[in-house]
Amino acid sequence: MRIDIKAAQHDRDWANMLAYVQDTDAAGALTGFWLFDHFVPINGHVEGPCLDGWTLLAALAAATRRVRLGLMVGCNEYRYPAVLAKIATTVDQVSNGRLDMGLGAGWFETEYKMYGIPFPLPAQRIRELDEACQVLKLLWTQELADFDGKYYKLEAARHEPKPIQKPYPPIVIGGGGEKMTLRVVAKHADIWNFGGGTPEEALRKSRILDEHCAAIGRDPGAIVRSTQFYMKSPDEAATLRERIEAYQAVGFNHVVVGVPTAYHEGLVEEIAKQIEPLVK
């Protein structure tokens, strides 16, 4: 069982996230620390601070020694995949191989429009995600990468250095679309993250993912089942173990716990204490 902390960066400053990640780095029972990939807050308003996720990952990598780092999840539409491959490799190098490569098709239309980023229909965004995963893998493993897709192309593309992790950082894909997204998960993901649903719904989606794996001949056991939820207050630490066990019972062995916006000294230590029997 792997349990991580998430501090989505809306309405937080650098000191807040640095404190939370360093607390997580010091808590041996916790494995990873996650941000998200948005440019404005998405918790009911768009005003307020929201720092860039990839830039922060590089900074947090230099400020930590043990904890794994990633975006839950990065938006494929925001960066051309060849450029994203270079950004991700840089973070993997700075962190000495501690990057988890979170990626999704994107969804927050308000943000797209605000920044002038094209917002294709869902089917196209998911097809682009599929191609992007192929591009990333090629750049991370080939001396010269060629790719001729519908949305992305490479021509004798060089990508050096390669990531420290071999063959490449674990690919984490978020989403629950049953016909297309989970098919992309089956093809490319090392970890599948399902957020915002009950354990029963998570189990139903997981079984559909198994079907997609069977259709392409991939072992469904090769994909870690992951979920995430947010704590509204520090008081919820007392019930975390029970909440996590409900997902563990339906085959999920990776849980990401979002911490409250305000920094609470000692909260991460208390979370680690509560969940330690699960990770042991």
Helices and strands as residue ranges (DSSP letters): E 2-6, H 14-26, E 32-35, H 53-62, E 68-71, E 74-75, G 76-78, H 81-94, E 99-104, H 109-115, H 122-141, E 145-148, E 153-157, E 171-174, H 181-188, E 191-195, H 199-216, G 220-222, E 224-230, G 234-239, H 240-248, E 254-258, H 267-279
